[in-house]
């Protein structure tokens, strides 16, 4: 899981976010403690705490005094919205810019995407 070149605390925060987005960590459920994260990833607890603090600052996690950290209500929706916006910035905008250079319109792009998705689904289905 640990990626070279990316701050560990960011990777910890993204890992918790991924668990919230995929539903394995439900809203109002208790989040892993900094010590659990540190042990699992074999990192310094202060690094794990920095990732958790980042999520707390974003309003994704909140603290119940004496109990631990919990996933905030609405956290999944908030995170999905952030990720969609980041996806558009990172992938869709450059795709649209390149499509314009090639003279491809929205309908052309939609057809290309549908075709590629169909091929990918066929490959995935055959791999099972």
DSSP file (Angstrom, degrees, kcal/mol; ACC not computed):
  #  RESIDUE AA STRUCTURE BP1 BP2  ACC     N-H-->O    O-->H-N    N-H-->O    O-->H-N    TCO  KAPPA ALPHA  PHI   PSI    X-CA   Y-CA   Z-CA
    1    1 A X              0   0    0      0, 0.0     2,-0.3     0, 0.0    40,-0.0   0.000 360.0 360.0 360.0 -34.9    0.0    0.0    0.0
    2    2 A X        -     0   0    0     39,-0.1     2,-0.4     1,-0.0     6,-0.1  -0.461 360.0-154.7 -69.6 125.7    2.8    2.4    0.8
    3    3 A X    >   -     0   0    0     -2,-0.3     3,-1.0     3,-0.2     2,-0.2  -0.829  13.9-122.4-103.0 134.8    3.7    4.5   -2.3
    4    4 A X  T 3  S+     0   0    0     -2,-0.4     3,-0.1     1,-0.2    -1,-0.0  -0.494  94.1  23.7 -70.2 144.3    7.1    6.1   -2.9
    5    5 A X  T 3  S+     0   0    0      1,-0.2     2,-0.4    -2,-0.2    -1,-0.2   0.440 100.5  97.1  84.5  -0.9    7.0    9.8   -3.4
    6    6 A X  S <  S-     0   0    0     -3,-1.0    -1,-0.2     2,-0.0    -3,-0.2  -0.982  84.2-102.3-124.3 133.3    3.8   10.5   -1.6
    7    7 A X     >  -     0   0    0     -2,-0.4     4,-1.8     1,-0.1     3,-0.4  -0.210  25.8-133.2 -54.4 135.7    3.6   11.6    2.0
    8    8 A X  H  > S+     0   0    0      1,-0.2     4,-2.4     2,-0.2     5,-0.2   0.881 104.7  55.8 -59.8 -40.9    2.7    8.7    4.3
    9    9 A X  H  > S+     0   0    0      1,-0.2     4,-2.2     2,-0.2    -1,-0.2   0.858 107.0  51.0 -64.0 -32.7    0.1   10.7    6.2
   10   10 A X  H  > S+     0   0    0     -3,-0.4     4,-2.6     2,-0.2    -1,-0.2   0.887 109.4  50.7 -68.0 -38.8   -1.7   11.5    2.9
   11   11 A X  H  X S+     0   0    0     -4,-1.8     4,-2.1     2,-0.2    -2,-0.2   0.884 109.9  50.0 -65.8 -38.1   -1.6    7.8    2.1
   12   12 A X  H  X S+     0   0    0     -4,-2.4     4,-2.1     2,-0.2    -2,-0.2   0.940 111.7  48.1 -64.0 -47.2   -3.1    7.0    5.5
   13   13 A X  H  X S+     0   0    0     -4,-2.2     4,-2.6     1,-0.2    -2,-0.2   0.913 112.4  48.9 -60.5 -43.5   -5.9    9.6    5.0
   14   14 A X  H  X S+     0   0    0     -4,-2.6     4,-2.9     1,-0.2    -1,-0.2   0.867 108.1  54.8 -65.2 -36.0   -6.6    8.3    1.5
   15   15 A X  H  X S+     0   0    0     -4,-2.1     4,-1.8     2,-0.2    -1,-0.2   0.919 110.9  44.2 -63.3 -43.9   -6.8    4.7    2.8
   16   16 A X  H  X S+     0   0    0     -4,-2.1     4,-1.9     2,-0.2    -2,-0.2   0.909 113.3  51.9 -66.8 -41.8   -9.4    5.7    5.4
   17   17 A X  H  X S+     0   0    0     -4,-2.6     4,-2.9     1,-0.2    -2,-0.2   0.923 107.5  52.6 -59.3 -44.3  -11.3    7.8    2.7
   18   18 A X  H  X S+     0   0    0     -4,-2.9     4,-2.8     1,-0.2     6,-0.3   0.899 107.8  51.5 -58.5 -41.5  -11.3    4.7    0.4
   19   19 A X  H  <>S+     0   0    0     -4,-1.8     6,-2.1     2,-0.2     5,-0.8   0.862 111.7  47.1 -64.8 -35.8  -12.8    2.6    3.1
   20   20 A X  H ><5S+     0   0    0     -4,-1.9     3,-0.6     4,-0.2    -2,-0.2   0.925 113.5  47.8 -69.9 -44.7  -15.5    5.2    3.7
   21   21 A X  H 3<5S+     0   0    0     -4,-2.9    -2,-0.2     1,-0.2    -3,-0.2   0.911 113.0  46.6 -64.2 -43.4  -16.2    5.5    0.0
   22   22 A X  T 3<5S-     0   0    0     -4,-2.8    -1,-0.2    -5,-0.2    -2,-0.2   0.536 113.7-117.3 -81.0  -3.0  -16.4    1.8   -0.6
   23   23 A X  T < 5S+     0   0    0     -3,-0.6     3,-0.2    -4,-0.5    -3,-0.2   0.413  84.6 116.5  88.9  -2.5  -18.7    1.3    2.4
   24   24 A X  S   <S+     0   0    0     -5,-0.8     2,-0.5    -6,-0.3    -4,-0.2   0.700  83.2  44.0 -72.9 -15.6  -16.3   -0.9    4.4
   25   25 A X  S    S-     0   0    0     -6,-2.1    -1,-0.3    -7,-0.1    -2,-0.3  -0.890  91.6-155.8-126.2  99.2  -16.2    2.0    7.0
   26   26 A X    >   -     0   0    0     -2,-0.5     3,-2.0    -3,-0.2    45,-0.4  -0.246  28.1 -85.4 -76.7 159.2  -19.8    3.2    7.5
   27   27 A X  T 3  S+     0   0    0      1,-0.3    45,-0.2    -7,-0.1    -1,-0.1  -0.405 117.6  18.4 -62.1 139.8  -20.9    6.6    8.6
   28   28 A X  T 3  S+     0   0    0     43,-2.5    -1,-0.3     1,-0.3     2,-0.2   0.400  98.3 126.6  73.2   1.6  -21.0    6.8   12.4
   29   29 A X  S <  S-     0   0    0     -3,-2.0    42,-2.4    43,-0.1     2,-0.3  -0.540  71.6 -97.9 -82.3 155.0  -18.7    3.7   12.6
   30   30 A X  B     -A   70   0A   0     40,-0.2    40,-0.3    -2,-0.2     2,-0.1  -0.575  37.7-138.5 -74.8 131.8  -15.6    3.9   14.7
   31   31 A X        -     0   0    0     38,-2.7    38,-0.4    -2,-0.3    -1,-0.0  -0.472  33.3 -84.9 -83.3 158.2  -12.5    4.6   12.6
   32   32 A X        -     0   0    0     -2,-0.1    -1,-0.1     1,-0.1     2,-0.0  -0.344  49.9-113.8 -61.3 145.6   -9.2    2.8   13.2
   33   33 A X     >  -     0   0    0      1,-0.1     4,-2.6    -3,-0.1     5,-0.2  -0.317  22.6-110.0 -75.5 164.0   -7.1    4.4   15.9
   34   34 A X  H  > S+     0   0    0      1,-0.2     4,-2.7     2,-0.2     5,-0.2   0.874 121.3  52.7 -62.4 -36.0   -3.8    6.0   15.1
   35   35 A X  H  > S+     0   0    0      2,-0.2     4,-2.3     1,-0.2    -1,-0.2   0.893 109.1  48.7 -67.4 -38.9   -2.0    3.1   16.9
   36   36 A X  H  > S+     0   0    0      2,-0.2     4,-2.6     1,-0.2    -2,-0.2   0.931 114.1  46.0 -64.7 -44.8   -3.9    0.5   14.8
   37   37 A X  H  X S+     0   0    0     -4,-2.6     4,-2.7     1,-0.2     5,-0.2   0.916 112.3  51.0 -63.4 -43.1   -3.0    2.3   11.6
   38   38 A X  H  X>S+     0   0    0     -4,-2.7     5,-2.0    -5,-0.2     4,-0.9   0.907 113.4  44.9 -61.9 -42.3    0.6    2.7   12.7
   39   39 A X  H  <5S+     0   0    0     -4,-2.3    -2,-0.2     3,-0.2    -1,-0.2   0.918 114.0  49.1 -67.9 -43.4    0.9   -1.0   13.5
   40   40 A X  H  <5S+     0   0    0     -4,-2.6    -2,-0.2     1,-0.2    -1,-0.2   0.927 122.6  31.8 -62.8 -46.7   -0.8   -2.1   10.3
   41   41 A X  H  <5S-     0   0    0     -4,-2.7    -1,-0.2    -5,-0.2    -2,-0.2   0.476 105.9-125.2 -91.4  -3.2    1.3    0.1    8.1
   42   42 A X  T  <5 +     0   0    0     -4,-0.9     2,-0.3    -5,-0.2    -3,-0.2   0.956  65.4 129.7  56.1  54.5    4.4   -0.1   10.3
   43   43 A X      < -     0   0    0     -5,-2.0    -1,-0.2    -6,-0.2     2,-0.2  -0.793  68.1 -76.3-128.4 171.8    4.8    3.6   10.6
   44   44 A X    >>  -     0   0    0     -2,-0.3     4,-1.6     1,-0.1     3,-1.0  -0.497  37.4-129.8 -67.8 134.9    5.2    6.1   13.4
   45   45 A X  H 3> S+     0   0    0      1,-0.3     4,-2.6     2,-0.2     5,-0.2   0.815 108.5  61.4 -56.7 -30.1    2.0    6.8   15.3
   46   46 A X  H 3> S+     0   0    0      2,-0.2     4,-1.7     1,-0.2    -1,-0.3   0.860 102.7  50.7 -65.1 -34.0    2.6   10.5   14.9
   47   47 A X  H <> S+     0   0    0     -3,-1.0     4,-1.6     2,-0.2    -2,-0.2   0.923 111.4  46.8 -68.1 -44.6    2.4   10.0   11.1
   48   48 A X  H  X S+     0   0    0     -4,-1.6     4,-2.3     1,-0.2    -2,-0.2   0.900 110.2  54.5 -62.4 -40.2   -0.9    8.2   11.3
   49   49 A X  H  X S+     0   0    0     -4,-2.6     4,-2.8     1,-0.2    -1,-0.2   0.863 103.9  55.1 -62.1 -36.3   -2.2   10.9   13.7
   50   50 A X  H  X S+     0   0    0     -4,-1.7     4,-1.8     2,-0.2    -1,-0.2   0.896 108.6  47.6 -65.1 -39.6   -1.4   13.5   11.1
   51   51 A X  H  X S+     0   0    0     -4,-1.6     4,-1.6     2,-0.2    -2,-0.2   0.909 113.6  47.3 -65.7 -42.2   -3.5   11.7    8.5
   52   52 A X  H  X S+     0   0    0     -4,-2.3     4,-2.1     1,-0.2    -2,-0.2   0.893 109.9  53.4 -65.6 -40.4   -6.4   11.3   11.0
   53   53 A X  H  X S+     0   0    0     -4,-2.8     4,-2.8     1,-0.2    -1,-0.2   0.879 105.0  55.3 -62.5 -37.4   -6.1   15.0   11.9
   54   54 A X  H  X S+     0   0    0     -4,-1.8     4,-1.5     1,-0.2    -1,-0.2   0.913 109.4  46.2 -61.2 -42.3   -6.4   15.9    8.3
   55   55 A X  H  <>S+     0   0    0     -4,-1.6     5,-2.4     2,-0.2     6,-1.2   0.839 111.6  51.9 -70.1 -32.6   -9.6   14.0    8.0
   56   56 A X  H ><5S+     0   0    0     -4,-2.1     3,-1.2     4,-0.2    -2,-0.2   0.923 107.8  51.4 -67.2 -44.3  -10.9   15.6   11.2
   57   57 A X  H 3<5S+     0   0    0     -4,-2.8    -2,-0.2     1,-0.3    -1,-0.2   0.839 108.8  52.1 -61.0 -33.3  -10.1   19.0    9.9
   58   58 A X  T 3<5S-     0   0    0     -4,-1.5    -1,-0.3    -5,-0.2    -2,-0.2   0.579 116.4-116.0 -78.5 -10.1  -12.1   18.2    6.7
   59   59 A X  T < 5S+     0   0    0     -3,-1.2    -3,-0.2    -4,-0.5    -2,-0.1   0.639  86.3 115.4  83.3  14.5  -15.0   17.1    8.8
   60   60 A X  S   <S+     0   0    0     -5,-2.4    12,-3.1    -6,-0.2     2,-0.3   0.850  79.3  29.7 -82.8 -37.4  -14.8   13.5    7.6
   61   61 A X  E     -B   71   0A   0     -6,-1.2     2,-0.3    10,-0.3    -2,-0.3  -0.873  68.4-168.3-118.3 154.0  -14.0   12.1   11.1
   62   62 A X  E     -B   70   0A   0      8,-2.5     8,-2.9    -2,-0.3     2,-0.4  -0.973  21.0-117.6-139.0 157.3  -14.9   13.4   14.6
   63   63 A X  E     -B   69   0A   0     -2,-0.3     2,-0.7     6,-0.2     6,-0.2  -0.777  10.1-159.2-100.1 134.2  -13.7   12.5   18.0
   64   64 A X  E >>  -B   68   0A   0      4,-3.1     3,-2.8    -2,-0.4     4,-2.2  -0.954  39.9-113.2-105.8 111.7  -15.8   11.1   20.8
   65   65 A X  T 34 S+     0   0    0     -2,-0.7     4,-0.0     1,-0.3    -2,-0.0  -0.150  94.6   2.6 -51.9 126.7  -13.9   11.9   23.9
   66   66 A X  T 34 S+     0   0    0      1,-0.1    -1,-0.3     0, 0.0    -3,-0.0   0.383 127.9  64.8  79.7  -3.8  -12.5    8.8   25.6
   67   67 A X  T <4 S-     0   0    0     -3,-2.8     2,-0.3     1,-0.3    -2,-0.2   0.756  96.8-113.1-115.6 -48.9  -13.9    6.5   22.9
   68   68 A X  E  <  - B   0  64A   0     -4,-2.2    -4,-3.1   -35,-0.0     2,-0.3  -0.953  44.1 -34.3 144.9-164.7  -12.1    7.3   19.6
   69   69 A X  E     - B   0  63A   0    -38,-0.4   -38,-2.7    -2,-0.3     2,-0.3  -0.731  50.8-169.4 -98.0 143.3  -12.6    8.7   16.2
   70   70 A X  E     -AB  30  62A   0     -8,-2.9    -8,-2.5    -2,-0.3     2,-0.4  -0.935  29.5-102.4-132.9 154.0  -15.8    8.1   14.2
   71   71 A X  E     - B   0  61A   0    -42,-2.4   -43,-2.5   -45,-0.4   -10,-0.3  -0.622  43.1-124.4 -77.0 127.9  -17.0    8.7   10.6
   72   72 A X    >   -     0   0    0    -12,-3.1     3,-1.8    -2,-0.4     4,-0.3  -0.360  27.7 -97.3 -72.2 149.8  -19.1   11.8   10.4
   73   73 A X  T 3  S+     0   0    0      1,-0.3    -1,-0.1   -46,-0.1   -12,-0.0  -0.459 113.2  21.5 -62.2 137.0  -22.6   11.7    8.9
   74   74 A X  T 3> S+     0   0    0     -2,-0.1     4,-2.2    -3,-0.1    -1,-0.3   0.454  86.9 123.0  82.4   1.2  -22.5   12.8    5.3
   75   75 A X  H <> S+     0   0    0     -3,-1.8     4,-2.8     1,-0.2     5,-0.2   0.913  71.0  50.7 -63.2 -43.8  -18.7   11.9    5.0
   76   76 A X  H  > S+     0   0    0     -4,-0.3     4,-2.8     1,-0.2     5,-0.2   0.944 111.5  47.3 -60.5 -48.2  -19.2    9.5    2.1
   77   77 A X  H  > S+     0   0    0      1,-0.2     4,-2.2     2,-0.2    -1,-0.2   0.908 113.1  49.4 -59.8 -42.9  -21.2   12.0    0.0
   78   78 A X  H  X S+     0   0    0     -4,-2.2     4,-2.2     2,-0.2    -1,-0.2   0.924 113.2  46.3 -62.2 -45.8  -18.6   14.7    0.7
   79   79 A X  H  X S+     0   0    0     -4,-2.8     4,-2.7     2,-0.2    -2,-0.2   0.896 110.8  51.6 -66.7 -40.8  -15.7   12.5   -0.2
   80   80 A X  H  X S+     0   0    0     -4,-2.8     4,-2.5    -5,-0.2    -1,-0.2   0.913 110.0  50.9 -62.2 -41.6  -17.4   11.2   -3.4
   81   81 A X  H  X S+     0   0    0     -4,-2.2     4,-2.1    -5,-0.2    -2,-0.2   0.916 111.5  47.2 -60.9 -44.0  -18.1   14.8   -4.4
   82   82 A X  H  X S+     0   0    0     -4,-2.2     4,-2.3     1,-0.2    -2,-0.2   0.920 113.2  48.3 -63.0 -43.9  -14.4   15.7   -3.9
   83   83 A X  H  X S+     0   0    0     -4,-2.7     4,-2.6     2,-0.2    -2,-0.2   0.875 109.7  52.4 -67.6 -37.3  -13.2   12.7   -5.8
   84   84 A X  H  X S+     0   0    0     -4,-2.5     4,-2.4     2,-0.2    -1,-0.2   0.927 110.7  47.8 -63.2 -43.8  -15.6   13.4   -8.7
   85   85 A X  H  X S+     0   0    0     -4,-2.1     4,-2.3     1,-0.2    -2,-0.2   0.915 113.4  47.6 -63.0 -42.4  -14.3   17.0   -8.9
   86   86 A X  H  X S+     0   0    0     -4,-2.3     4,-2.7     2,-0.2     5,-0.2   0.883 110.1  53.3 -65.7 -38.1  -10.7   15.8   -8.8
   87   87 A X  H  X>S+     0   0    0     -4,-2.6     4,-2.9     2,-0.2     5,-1.2   0.918 109.2  48.6 -61.5 -44.5  -11.5   13.1  -11.4
   88   88 A X  I  <>S+     0   0    0     -4,-2.4     5,-2.9     3,-0.2     6,-0.3   0.929 114.2  45.9 -62.4 -45.1  -12.9   15.8  -13.8
   89   89 A X  I  <5S+     0   0    0     -4,-2.3     5,-0.3     1,-0.2    -2,-0.2   0.916 120.4  38.4 -62.7 -43.7   -9.8   18.0  -13.2
   90   90 A X  I  <5S+     0   0    0     -4,-2.7    -2,-0.2    -5,-0.2    -1,-0.2   0.832 136.3   7.4 -81.2 -33.4   -7.3   15.3  -13.7
   91   91 A X  I  X5S+     0   0    0     -4,-2.9     4,-1.8    -5,-0.2    -3,-0.2   0.789 123.1  49.2-118.7 -46.8   -8.9   13.2  -16.5
   92   92 A X  I  ><S+     0   0    0     -5,-1.2     4,-2.8     2,-0.2     5,-0.2   0.931 109.0  50.9 -71.4 -45.5  -12.0   14.8  -18.1
   93   93 A X  H  ><S+     0   0    0     -5,-2.9     4,-2.2     1,-0.2    -1,-0.2   0.934 113.8  44.2 -60.0 -47.0  -10.6   18.2  -18.7
   94   94 A X  H  > S+     0   0    0     -5,-0.3     4,-2.4    -6,-0.3    -1,-0.2   0.882 112.6  53.9 -64.3 -34.8   -7.5   17.0  -20.5
   95   95 A X  H  X S+     0   0    0     -4,-1.8     4,-2.6     2,-0.2    -2,-0.2   0.932 109.8  46.9 -60.9 -46.4   -9.6   14.5  -22.4
   96   96 A X  H  X S+     0   0    0     -4,-2.8     4,-2.3     2,-0.2    -2,-0.2   0.893 110.9  52.1 -63.9 -40.0  -11.9   17.2  -23.7
   97   97 A X  H  X S+     0   0    0     -4,-2.2     4,-1.6    -5,-0.2    -1,-0.2   0.926 112.8  44.3 -62.7 -44.8   -8.9   19.4  -24.6
   98   98 A X  H  X S+     0   0    0     -4,-2.4     4,-1.6     1,-0.2    -2,-0.2   0.891 110.9  54.7 -67.4 -39.3   -7.4   16.6  -26.7
   99   99 A X  H  X>S+     0   0    0     -4,-2.6     5,-3.0     1,-0.2     4,-0.5   0.904 105.9  52.5 -60.4 -41.7  -10.7   15.7  -28.2
  100  100 A X  H ><5S+     0   0    0     -4,-2.3     3,-1.1     1,-0.2    -1,-0.2   0.914 106.9  52.6 -60.3 -42.2  -11.1   19.3  -29.4
  101  101 A X  H 3<5S+     0   0    0     -4,-1.6    -1,-0.2     1,-0.3    -2,-0.2   0.847 112.6  45.5 -60.6 -33.6   -7.7   19.1  -31.0
  102  102 A X  H 3<5S-     0   0    0     -4,-1.6    -1,-0.3    -5,-0.1    -2,-0.2   0.427 116.6-113.0 -91.3   0.0   -8.8   16.0  -32.9
  103  103 A X  T <<5 +     0   0    0     -3,-1.1     2,-0.5    -4,-0.5    -3,-0.2   0.747  65.2 149.4  75.3  23.7  -12.1   17.4  -33.9
  104  104 A X      < -     0   0    0     -5,-3.0    -1,-0.3    -6,-0.2     2,-0.1  -0.776  30.2-156.3 -93.2 132.0  -14.1   15.0  -31.7
  105  105 A X     >  -     0   0    0     -2,-0.5     4,-2.4    -3,-0.1     5,-0.2  -0.377  37.2 -88.4 -95.4 179.3  -17.4   16.2  -30.3
  106  106 A X  H  > S+     0   0    0      1,-0.2     4,-2.5     2,-0.2     5,-0.2   0.866 127.1  51.4 -57.4 -39.4  -19.3   15.1  -27.2
  107  107 A X  H  > S+     0   0    0      2,-0.2     4,-2.2     1,-0.2    -1,-0.2   0.899 109.3  50.7 -66.5 -38.8  -21.1   12.4  -29.1
  108  108 A X  H  > S+     0   0    0      2,-0.2     4,-2.4     1,-0.2    -2,-0.2   0.924 112.2  47.3 -62.3 -44.5  -17.9   11.0  -30.6
  109  109 A X  H  X S+     0   0    0     -4,-2.4     4,-2.7     2,-0.2     5,-0.2   0.914 109.9  52.4 -63.8 -43.0  -16.4   10.9  -27.1
  110  110 A X  H  X S+     0   0    0     -4,-2.5     4,-2.5     1,-0.2    -1,-0.2   0.905 110.5  48.4 -60.4 -41.2  -19.4    9.2  -25.7
  111  111 A X  H  X S+     0   0    0     -4,-2.2     4,-2.7     2,-0.2    -1,-0.2   0.921 111.4  49.6 -65.0 -44.2  -19.2    6.5  -28.4
  112  112 A X  H  X S+     0   0    0     -4,-2.4     4,-2.6     2,-0.2    -2,-0.2   0.918 112.6  47.6 -59.3 -44.4  -15.5    5.9  -27.8
  113  113 A X  H  X S+     0   0    0     -4,-2.7     4,-2.7     2,-0.2     5,-0.2   0.920 111.9  48.9 -65.7 -44.1  -16.1    5.6  -24.1
  114  114 A X  H  X S+     0   0    0     -4,-2.5     4,-2.1    -5,-0.2    -2,-0.2   0.923 112.8  48.7 -61.4 -43.1  -19.0    3.2  -24.5
  115  115 A X  H  X S+     0   0    0     -4,-2.7     4,-2.2     2,-0.2    -2,-0.2   0.938 113.9  45.2 -61.8 -47.4  -16.9    1.1  -27.0
  116  116 A X  H  X S+     0   0    0     -4,-2.6     4,-2.7     1,-0.2    -1,-0.2   0.886 111.8  52.3 -65.1 -38.7  -13.9    0.9  -24.6
  117  117 A X  H  X S+     0   0    0     -4,-2.7     4,-2.3    -5,-0.2    -1,-0.2   0.886 109.2  50.7 -64.4 -38.3  -16.2    0.2  -21.6
  118  118 A X  H  X S+     0   0    0     -4,-2.1     4,-2.2    -5,-0.2    -2,-0.2   0.921 111.3  47.1 -65.2 -44.8  -17.7   -2.7  -23.5
  119  119 A X  H  X S+     0   0    0     -4,-2.2     4,-2.5     2,-0.2    -2,-0.2   0.927 112.7  49.8 -62.2 -45.2  -14.3   -4.1  -24.5
  120  120 A X  H  X S+     0   0    0     -4,-2.7     4,-2.6     1,-0.2    -2,-0.2   0.898 110.3  50.3 -61.3 -40.7  -13.1   -3.8  -20.9
  121  121 A X  H  X S+     0   0    0     -4,-2.3     4,-2.6     2,-0.2    -1,-0.2   0.887 110.3  50.4 -65.9 -38.5  -16.2   -5.5  -19.6
  122  122 A X  H  X S+     0   0    0     -4,-2.2     4,-2.2     2,-0.2    -2,-0.2   0.926 112.1  46.7 -64.1 -44.4  -15.7   -8.4  -22.1
  123  123 A X  H  X S+     0   0    0     -4,-2.5     4,-1.5     2,-0.2    -2,-0.2   0.924 113.6  48.4 -63.2 -44.3  -12.1   -8.8  -21.0
  124  124 A X  H  X S+     0   0    0     -4,-2.6     4,-0.6     1,-0.2    -2,-0.2   0.903 111.5  50.5 -63.0 -41.2  -13.1   -8.7  -17.3
  125  125 A X  H >< S+     0   0    0     -4,-2.6     3,-0.6     1,-0.2    -1,-0.2   0.867 110.4  49.0 -65.1 -36.9  -15.8  -11.2  -17.9
  126  126 A X  H 3< S+     0   0    0     -4,-2.2    -1,-0.2     1,-0.2    -2,-0.2   0.755 103.2  61.9 -73.8 -24.3  -13.5  -13.6  -19.7
  127  127 A X  H 3<        0   0    0     -4,-1.5    -1,-0.2     1,-0.2    -2,-0.2   0.683 360.0 360.0 -75.2 -16.9  -10.9  -13.3  -16.9
  128  128 A X    <<        0   0    0     -4,-0.6    -1,-0.2    -3,-0.6    -2,-0.2   0.457 360.0 360.0 -83.6 360.0  -13.4  -14.8  -14.4
